[in-house]
């Protein structure tokens, strides 16, 4: 069944986090092509203003840049207040903001790892629960959460990141079932490696994951995610290789998954 938001007359509004580049920017451009009014959120104000300016110039849509560091627990209160001031009630929320770190958990900075949870999980759930009531009330729209292929398996060498994406996937699937009777779509987009700045932030450039696994462009991932969301799919895995990998997890012994991912991240090197 086609979500009512796509057949409804009148303006459509979307909030996109992590919109200053990569997949988030690709989503902004994609929705702007379809005349959605956008609220764009990211920490990097300069890059966020660039994206807002580009999508407005190219497509004539309103694109509001709302800089915020969502790892700060106070930021979402401030963001919610700003949206209320603007009378901007999103019909669709795209939770794309997130980051990871490569390395053994005890050797990485503890506070930075907690920030992964704050951004990838806490902020995502907080925003979702704040914005869903409007969607449920109108019986249309929904939430597209960017999870990862990592959400299907354990990830030694990126333990907290993999765990955060497993939480996003589980939360999205459960919420999708709860919202289904109300006409509200909830989907989890689960890409494999994507060619963005994520790898640099995570310290992954020299890892076997980056060298050996095929990476998709941010544009391809966003387009697959948006199309899957429109089709009402709950779990969206772009690309044949990634789809096969996600399915194979069901039949692969857990110890083998752990060892394979430890090899890919180099978690066992230098023991």
N, C-alpha and C positions, 0 to 999 in steps of 0.2 A: 504494500500500500504506500502511495506517495504521501510524504509528510505534508500536512496542510499548509505549512509555511511556504512551500514552493508553488502553491496554486493560489495563495491569498493575494488579493489586490492591495495596493498601497505599499508604503516603505517597509523595508526589511533592515534589521540592525544586527550587527554581530560584534562581539568583543573577542579580540585575538591577543593572547599573551605571547611573549617571546617574539614580537613582531618586528624587531629591528634588523632582522636578517634571516637567512636560511629558510627553513620550512615556514616559519611565521610570516616572513615577507612574501613567500610564494602564495600562502593562503590569502594574504591581503590583496595581492594583485588579482588572484582568481576570483574572489568575491566582488572586487571592484568592477571586474568585467561584467558581472551580473547585476550591477547597480545597487549593491548593498552599502548602506551607511556603516562606517566602521569606527570602532574605538580600539586604538592600538596601544598595547602596554608592553614596556620593556624597561630595563635598567638604563640602557645607553640612550640618553635623550637626543644626542646629535644624530645618531643613526635612525632613531625612531622618527624624528622630524623629517629626515630625508625620505623615508618610506612613505610617510603621510603625504608629503609634498608630491612625490612621484605619482602615487595612485590618484590623487586629486587632479593633477595636471593631465594625466593620461586618460582618465575616465570621468572626470567631473563629479565624482561622488564626494561627500563629506567624509573626511578621515581625521579623527581627533587623536592627537598624540598625547598620551597620558603616562609620562615617565614614572616608574615606580620600581623599587627593589622588593620583589615579592618574597625574598628570604626574610625580610623584616616583618614580624608578626603584626605591626601596626599599619603596614602599608595597605592591606586590603580594607581596613576600616576607612582609611583616607580615600582609597579608590572608590569604594562604595558611596561615600559622601559626595565625591566629585560626579559620579554617574547620576546621583539623585539631583544634584544641582543642575545638571544638563538635561534632566528628564530623559535620560538615555536608558531604555530598558531593553537589553539584548534579547533578540529572538533566538539567536544561536551563540553559544560560547565555545570557542576553540582554545582549549588549554594546551598550549604548545611549549610554554616556558619550561626549561629544565637544563640540567647539566650533570656531568659525571666526572669521576676521577679514576685514573688507572693506577693501580699499585696495591700492595697488600694492606689490608685494613689497619693493622697495627702500626704501619709505617707512614700512613697518610695522616694529615692533620685532622684531629678529632672534630674541631669546630666546623671545618669545611665539609666534612662528611655529614654532619648534622644539618648543614645548610642544604645539602642535596635532598634530605628528607623534607626540610621546610619548603623548598621550592617545588620539587617533583611531586610531593604527596600532600603536605598540609595546605599549601596555597591552592592547589588544584581542587581539593575537596572543599575548602572554605568557599572559594568562588562558585563552585558548582551548587552547593547548598544554598548560597545566598540568591542565586539567579534562577534556580529551577522553579520556585513558586510561581513566578510570572508565566513561565512556559506552560506549567501544568494548568494554570488558570485559563490560558487562552487555548489549550489543547493543541498546541503546535510548537514547532521549533525543537531545540534540543542541544546536546552537548557532545562535542567531538574531542576526546582526550587523546593526546599523543603519548602512547606507550612505546613499546619497542619489541623487536624480536627477543631481546634480552628478558622480557617479562615472562617468557615461557620456560626459563631454565635458571639454574644457579650459576653465579658468575664469579668464581675465585679470580682475584686480580681486579675486580670491579664490584666487590660484594655489595656495597650499599646502593650503587646505581642499579644493579640488576634487581635487588630487593625492592627498590622504589618503583621500578617499572612493573614488577609482578603485582605490587599493590594497586597500581593504576589500572592494570588489566582486570584484576579481580573486582575492584570497586565498580568499574565501568560495566562489566557483565551483569553484576548484581543489580545495579541501578537501572540498567536497561530493562530488566524484567519487571522491576517495580513501576517504571514509568510507562511501560507498554500499554496498559489499559487507558492511559490518559492522553495518548496520541503524541507523546514526547519521545524523540529519538535520543538514545545514548549510544555512542560508538567509541571503540578504542582502535586507534590507528597504530599498527605495530610494524614499522619499517625495520629493515636491517641497516647496515651502514649507509649513511647519507653524506654526500660531499658538502659539508658546511664547516663552520668554525668550531663545531662541537669537538672534533678530534684534537684540535690545538688546545682547547680549554681543558680537555680530559687528559692530555699527555699521551695521545694514542698514535701519533704520526709514525712512529717506528715499530709499532706492534704488528704481530702477525695478522691480527684482525684486519687492519687497514690494508696490509699487503696482499692478503689471500682472498678476502671475501669481496664479492662485487658490490660496488657502491652505486646507489642511484642518485640522481640529481634531486635537489629540494623541490623543484617544479614538478617532477614526475611523482614524487611521494605525495605532495599536496593535492595534485589532481586526482590521484587514486583514492586518497582519503576523502575528498569532497564528493567524488562520484559514489563511493561506497556508502557515505553518509546519506546521500540522496536516495540510494537504493534501499535504505533501511537495514544495512548490514551492521551487526553488533561488533564483530571482530574483523578488521580489515588489514590484510597482510599484502603489501604491494610486491609484485614480482614473483615469477615461478619458483626461483631458487629459494626465496624466503618462505614462500608458502609450503614448499616441500620440507624445509628445515623445521618449520613450526609443527607440521604434522608428524615428522619423524620423532619429535620429542616424546610423543606418546608411547613409542615402541622401543626407545633407547633406555637402557638401564641408567639409573641416576648416577651411579659411580662413574660411568663412562662419560656422561655429560659433564660432570665436575672435572674430570681429568682433561677432557678435550678443551674446555674453556680455560682451564689453567694453562694449558699449552699455548692457546691462542693469545692470552694476555701476558704470558711469561711469568705467571705467579710463582712458579717453582724455581725460577732462575736465581742463582746466588744464595741458595739455602745453606 
